[in-house]
Amino acid sequence: MKSKKQVPRIDLSFIIDDDWRELMHEWVEYHLDIKHPYTQRGIMACYSRLIRLSGGNIESAYLIVEQSEANNYQGLFPLKESYGQRKHYKDCLF
């Protein structure tokens, strides 16, 4: 019988701000769900990348994570121009 791989425990205590720590916890959980767990080194690099991509803005960071989860991405990428913008549908015909 094949033994299950041990999932490494991730320590997010290096993230000082609670909002950022919560967001990264959500991202770690998403990665566990898609069966691509992070290593400690990987999550630290991922956090650094998210800070750069968002310009240090937590609202932008949430949109980046949401976009990646919604599209089943394994990584974090710059926001697409239209992502997160409200669209006005009143002029649309269905």
PyMOL commands that set and color helices and strands:
alter all, ss='L'
color gray80, all
select helices_A, chain A and resi 18-33+40-54+58-70
alter helices_A, ss='H'
color red, helices_A
deselect
rebuild
show_as cartoon
